[in-house]
Every structure is written in structure tokens, then in C-alpha cells.
Amino acid sequence: MKASKPTILILTTHTGGGHLNLAQSLKDILGTTCEVAIVDPQPALVDRWYASVSRHSLKFLERQFTFTDNETASSGLHRVLTLLSFRRLHCVIERVQPALIITTHALLSYATARVNERRRERVPLVFQLTDLGRLHMTWFTEKQADAYLAPTREIFSQALDQGIEKNHLHLTGRPVRRQFLEVSPGRKSETLAALDFDPATFTIFLQGGAKGSAGVDRTIESLLSTGMPVQIILAVGNNKSLATRYAGIERIRALPFTETIAPYMAAADVIAGKAGASFISEAFMLEKPFLITAFIPGQETPNLQFIEQHNLGWVCLETGAQNELLIKLASNPGMITAKEDSIRAYKSWNTQANQHIRPIIDQLLS
């Protein structure tokens, strides 16, 4: 009789999309030996609120981020959230009955720890830390998790500075979904041909922003007005108004939400869009340079420095400057080639670091 697989519960949120991508990446790594349940324990209203604010009020997000980015405010915020979410988290955990819990969102970390410690039998708790350059202080209110998985050297160093015990802290790189590891470079021509695009023409994969925060309209209009030969794969997600706006335009293909996005990103010469940690990580794992055209102030600000420090692409926030850069890239492929060595080196390091994730989890389960 086969022994049953242990169950891992990954608690995440749909806000922004990156936290869910991270949860799915961990499931791809751990799912061969464990049953993995991914659950968003927050009400759907939270996701709708975040989508609205990220579309219409980035200043509010920045102020909220800055105000709570200290030990006192983050601790107070967690205590309030714990009061609001304790019962809901308790129900989720009791229903799933996990042997181990992972969370990929800071605002779930403290409350999950409180629920876990009050259970009849506490299980190992793991925090998958998220961003690339610097984390919000809400990640460090709870210092007694069994493991903290740091995606970069920068985050590892910050966690040490914030008092996380070194024997609980692991440098494991930023995991990405399996499709980004398995996509074949040889499919580029096939993918572009399926879009009725010319494989020989300079192609940009541009994140439209299903949540509405990437602000691509000016970038697209300005690019098309230059007259340079360019093709744009525009990822619109579930943003129907954006898809309608660019439907039927010759040099643009509006790509709706798809579970398998990696082949389209791999078919581009440059990947461009908002400075989200998941999006940047997926780009360097595909060995593609990344052009940051927008960012959420506060939480994504450190990613701008990260991408320049590791020579993984460019930061270009003004429409005119973006056009100038893209015209140069289209006419001078050597500028892209100049990034290849550093991108491949970082991909290699990240791939090796990812190999530590499963042994760490296996040890906690044993």
C-alpha cells in the first residue's frame, strides 16, 4: 500500500498576480512529492479593491506603503489584520489539514503564525519572501517561522539585519513556474508565425496590466508614431477594454489571459512593462532583457536599482526616452547582446539556488 503524500498548504493572494505566480512556482517544485493546495484566504473584495487602487490611485498605495514600513506600524497593522482574519484562516487550515504551511504574502504571515501556534498540533511554517531589492517591514514582524526563503542576496542580507536567525534563513533564489524552464527557444518563429508576425522583425512583449496599473497607452501610441519596424505582443490579461482598444491594429497582437504565457515572452527580443518581481524573474529565466516602463512607488521602487545593478535590462520611465531606447535596440542588436552574459550568469545563479528549496521543505516535513 502506497504511503499518502504529505499535504502542503500555500497561502497567497490574487492582489497584483505576482504572489499567486510565486505560489504556483512552489507547487511546480514541490508537487511531485507532496499534495499542494493553494488558497487565497482573503475575501474577493480585497482583490477588487487592490485592482481599483492600482489603476486609479498609486499615490495612495505609496503613502500606505511608506506609513507602515516601520516596526511599530507594521506590528500594529498585523494585529488588526489578525483580528479580522483569524477565524477565516483557522477554517482554511483545519479544512486542509496540512503537514506544512507556506505563505507568499507578508500580510498573511503574522496572522498565520498566530493561528498555527494555537492549533492542537503546530506544523512547520515557511515564509517565501517576495521582492528582489528590498522587502516591506511587514515581512519581519513574525520572527519565529521555521524557514525564511530569500529570493536574492539583497533580501537575505536585509532579513539578517532585521533579526531573522541565520539557521532559519535560506538563500533559495526566486522560483518561477515550470513553463519558463521548459519553453524551447526554437519555438520563437513558430509562435510569431501563429500571431501572423514576421520572425525577422524586432518584437516587444509589453505587459498591459490586467489590474490596470502598467499604463501602456502612451508607450504604444508613441512607438507606433515613430514609424520604426516593430511588433508588439500586448499582454492584456482580463482587461477587456484594453483588448478592444488595440484589436485589429496591424502591428499589435492583444494577448488575453492565458495560463501558458512563457512561449509569447520567449518569442520577443525585449520584455517590457511594470517592475514586478515575478515579471522580472520570468524575463531573466528566459534570458531576455527587461525594460522597466512603470512601477508601483514604494513596493517596486527597489526593483529599479536591482535590475540596473545586475545589468538585467534598462529603467526608462519617460515615453520619449523609451522610444529613443527601443529605436536604438531595434537598429543595434549589439545593445541586447551586451546584456546576455550578465543575464545568463544571474539565471545560472538563480537556478542553482532554487535547487535548495525542496531539500529544505523535505527536512521540515521529516
C-alpha positions in Angstrom: 0.0 0.0 0.0 1.4 3.4 -1.0 2.1 5.9 1.7 0.0 9.1 1.3 1.8 12.2 0.3 2.1 15.0 2.9 -0.1 18.0 2.2 1.4 21.5 1.9 -0.9 24.5 2.2 0.3 27.6 0.3 -1.5 30.7 1.5 -1.4 33.5 -1.1 -3.4 36.4 -2.6 -4.6 37.4 -6.0 -3.6 41.0 -5.5 -1.3 42.0 -8.3 -0.8 38.4 -9.6 2.8 38.0 -8.6 2.0 36.4 -5.2 -0.1 33.7 -7.0 2.6 33.1 -9.6 5.1 32.5 -6.8 2.7 30.1 -5.1 2.3 28.2 -8.4 6.1 28.2 -8.9 6.5 26.5 -5.5 3.7 24.0 -6.4 5.6 23.1 -9.5 8.7 22.4 -7.4 7.1 20.5 -4.5 4.1 18.9 -6.3 5.9 15.8 -7.4 6.4 14.5 -3.8 3.6 16.4 -2.0 0.0 17.3 -2.3 -0.1 21.1 -2.7 -3.2 23.2 -2.0 -3.0 26.9 -3.0 -5.6 29.0 -1.2 -6.3 32.7 -1.1 -8.0 33.2 2.3 -8.9 36.9 1.7 -12.4 38.0 0.6 -12.7 38.7 -3.1 -13.4 42.3 -2.2 -9.7 42.7 -1.3 -8.6 41.8 -4.8 -11.2 44.2 -6.4 -10.1 47.0 -4.1 -6.4 46.5 -5.0 -7.2 46.4 -8.7 -9.1 49.7 -8.4 -6.5 51.4 -6.3 -3.6 50.3 -8.5 -5.4 51.6 -11.5 -6.6 54.9 -10.1 -4.6 55.9 -7.0 -0.9 54.8 -7.0 -0.2 57.7 -4.6 -2.4 56.1 -2.0 -0.5 52.8 -2.3 2.8 54.7 -2.0 1.6 56.5 1.2 0.2 53.4 2.7 3.4 51.5 2.0 5.6 54.2 3.4 3.5 54.8 6.5 3.5 51.1 7.6 7.2 50.4 6.6 8.5 50.5 10.1 8.5 48.1 13.1 5.8 49.9 15.1 3.3 50.5 12.3 3.7 47.1 10.7 3.2 45.3 14.1 0.0 47.3 14.6 -1.3 46.6 11.1 -0.6 42.8 11.7 -2.5 42.8 14.9 -5.6 44.4 13.3 -5.4 42.0 10.4 -5.1 39.1 12.7 -8.3 40.1 14.5 -10.1 40.4 11.1 -8.8 37.2 9.6 -8.1 34.7 12.4 -11.4 32.8 12.1 -11.1 32.6 8.3 -7.5 31.4 8.4 -8.3 28.9 11.1 -11.1 27.4 9.0 -8.9 27.1 5.9 -6.1 25.3 7.9 -8.5 23.0 9.7 -10.1 22.1 6.4 -6.9 21.3 4.5 -5.1 19.7 7.5 -1.6 20.5 6.1 1.7 19.0 7.3 3.4 22.3 6.4 2.2 25.8 5.6 3.9 28.3 3.3 2.8 31.9 2.8 3.8 34.1 -0.2 2.3 37.4 1.2 3.6 39.5 4.0 0.1 40.4 5.3 -0.8 36.8 5.8 2.4 36.0 7.7 1.7 37.1 11.3 -1.9 36.0 11.4 -1.0 32.6 10.0 1.7 32.2 12.7 -0.9 33.1 15.4 -3.4 30.5 14.1 -0.8 27.9 13.8 0.6 28.2 17.3 -2.9 27.8 18.8 -3.7 24.6 16.9 -3.6 21.3 18.8 -0.6 20.3 16.7 1.6 23.1 15.3 3.1 22.4 11.8 6.2 23.9 10.2 5.6 27.4 8.9 7.6 28.8 5.9 7.7 32.3 4.6 8.6 32.6 0.9 9.9 36.2 0.8 8.9 38.0 -2.4 10.6 41.1 -3.7 14.1 41.4 -5.3 15.8 44.5 -3.9 14.1 45.2 -0.5 11.1 43.9 1.5 8.5 45.8 3.4 8.8 45.6 7.2 5.6 43.6 7.5 7.6 40.5 6.4 9.7 40.8 9.6 7.1 41.3 12.4 7.0 37.5 12.9 10.5 36.2 13.6 9.7 32.6 14.6 8.8 30.9 11.4 10.6 27.7 10.8 12.2 28.8 7.5 12.5 32.1 5.5 13.3 31.5 1.8 15.2 34.6 0.5 15.0 35.1 -3.3 18.1 37.3 -3.6 21.3 38.1 -1.8 19.8 41.6 -1.0 16.8 40.1 0.7 18.9 37.6 2.6 21.1 40.5 3.9 18.0 42.5 4.9 16.4 39.6 6.7 19.6 39.1 8.8 19.7 42.8 9.6 16.0 42.6 10.8 16.9 39.8 13.3 15.9 36.7 11.5 18.0 33.8 12.8 20.6 32.7 10.3 19.8 29.0 10.8 16.2 29.7 9.7 17.2 31.8 6.7 17.9 30.2 3.4 19.1 31.8 0.1 17.0 29.9 -2.4 16.6 32.3 -5.4 13.3 33.4 -7.0 11.3 30.3 -8.2 9.4 30.6 -11.5 6.7 28.5 -13.0 7.8 25.3 -14.8 6.7 26.7 -18.2 9.5 29.2 -18.0 12.1 26.5 -17.6 10.7 24.2 -20.3 9.9 26.6 -23.2 12.0 25.9 -26.2 14.0 28.8 -27.8 13.4 27.1 -31.2 9.6 27.9 -30.9 10.2 31.6 -31.5 9.5 31.5 -35.2 6.5 29.2 -34.7 5.0 31.4 -32.0 5.4 34.6 -34.1 4.0 32.9 -37.2 0.9 31.8 -35.3 0.4 35.5 -34.4 0.9 36.4 -38.1 4.1 38.3 -37.2 7.4 38.3 -39.1 10.1 36.4 -37.1 12.7 38.8 -38.5 11.1 42.0 -37.2 12.0 43.5 -33.8 9.4 42.3 -31.3 8.4 43.6 -27.9 6.4 41.7 -25.3 4.6 44.5 -23.4 2.7 44.0 -20.2 -0.6 45.7 -20.5 -1.6 45.1 -16.9 -4.7 43.1 -16.2 -5.0 45.2 -13.0 -4.7 48.4 -15.0 -1.5 49.7 -13.4 1.1 49.4 -16.2 -0.1 52.5 -18.2 0.8 51.4 -21.7 -1.3 53.6 -23.9 1.3 56.4 -24.2 4.1 53.9 -24.8 2.2 52.2 -27.6 1.0 55.3 -29.3 4.4 56.9 -29.3 6.1 53.7 -30.6 3.6 53.4 -33.5 4.1 57.0 -34.4 7.9 56.6 -34.9 7.4 54.5 -38.0 10.1 52.1 -36.9 9.6 48.4 -37.8 8.3 46.9 -34.6 5.8 44.2 -33.5 4.1 44.4 -30.1 2.7 41.4 -28.2 0.5 43.2 -25.7 -0.5 41.1 -22.7 -3.9 42.4 -21.7 -4.9 39.7 -19.3 -8.5 40.1 -18.4 -8.6 43.8 -19.3 -11.3 43.7 -21.9 -11.3 47.4 -22.6 -7.6 47.3 -23.4 -8.1 44.3 -25.7 -10.9 46.1 -27.5 -8.8 49.3 -27.9 -6.0 47.5 -29.7 -7.9 44.9 -31.6 -7.3 45.0 -35.3 -4.1 47.2 -35.2 -1.7 45.7 -37.7 1.5 45.7 -35.6 -0.1 44.8 -32.3 -1.5 41.5 -31.1 -3.6 41.8 -27.9 -3.0 38.6 -25.9 -5.8 37.8 -23.5 -5.2 35.9 -20.2 -3.6 32.5 -20.8 -2.1 30.0 -18.4 0.8 29.4 -20.8 2.4 32.8 -21.3 6.1 31.8 -21.5 6.2 31.0 -25.3 5.0 34.5 -26.1 7.5 36.1 -23.8 10.3 33.9 -25.2 9.3 35.0 -28.7 10.2 38.6 -28.0 13.5 40.4 -28.3 12.8 42.6 -25.3 10.3 42.2 -22.5 8.8 45.5 -21.2 6.4 46.6 -18.5 5.9 47.2 -14.8 8.7 46.4 -12.4 7.0 43.4 -10.7 9.4 40.9 -9.1 7.7 37.9 -10.8 7.7 39.5 -14.3 11.4 40.5 -14.0 12.3 37.0 -12.8 10.5 35.3 -15.6 12.3 37.5 -18.1 15.8 36.7 -16.9 15.0 33.0 -16.7 14.1 33.3 -20.4 17.4 35.1 -20.9 15.5 38.2 -22.1 16.5 41.8 -21.2 13.8 43.7 -19.3 12.8 47.3 -19.9 11.0 48.8 -16.9 8.4 51.3 -18.2 6.4 51.7 -15.0 6.4 50.8 -11.3 4.3 51.0 -8.2 6.0 53.6 -6.0 7.2 52.1 -2.7 6.9 48.4 -3.1 8.5 48.2 -6.6 11.0 51.1 -6.3 13.9 48.9 -5.1 13.5 46.7 -8.2 14.6 49.6 -10.4 18.0 49.6 -8.7 18.1 45.8 -8.7 17.7 45.5 -12.5 20.4 48.1 -13.2 22.8 46.7 -10.5 22.7 43.2 -12.0 22.7 44.5 -15.6 19.5 42.7 -16.5 18.0 45.5 -18.6 17.0 49.1 -18.5 14.9 51.5 -16.5 13.2 54.0 -18.8 10.1 55.7 -17.3 9.5 58.5 -19.8 7.7 57.8 -23.0 10.1 59.8 -25.2 13.2 58.1 -23.7 11.5 54.7 -24.1 11.1 55.4 -27.8 14.7 56.5 -28.2 16.0 53.4 -26.5 13.7 51.0 -28.4 14.7 52.6 -31.7 18.4 52.0 -30.8 17.7 48.4 -29.7 15.9 47.7 -32.9 18.7 49.0 -35.1 21.6 47.9 -32.9 21.2 44.3 -31.7 24.6 44.6 -30.1 23.0 46.5 -27.3 20.9 43.5 -26.4 23.9 41.1 -26.8 25.8 43.3 -24.3 23.3 42.2 -21.6 23.4 38.5 -22.4 26.4 37.5 -20.3 25.0 39.1 -17.1 21.5 37.8 -17.7 22.8 34.2 -18.2 25.0 34.5 -15.2 22.1 35.6 -13.0 19.9 32.9 -14.4 22.5 30.3 -13.6 22.9 31.5 -10.0 19.1 31.6 -9.5 18.7 28.1 -11.0 21.3 26.7 -8.6 19.8 28.5 -5.6 16.3 27.1 -6.5 17.7 23.5 -6.0 17.8 24.1 -2.2 14.0 24.6 -1.9 12.9 21.0 -2.0 15.5 19.7 0.5 14.6 22.4 3.0 10.9 21.5 2.8 11.7 17.8 2.9 13.7 18.3 6.1 10.9 20.3 7.7 8.5 17.5 6.9 10.7 14.7 8.2 
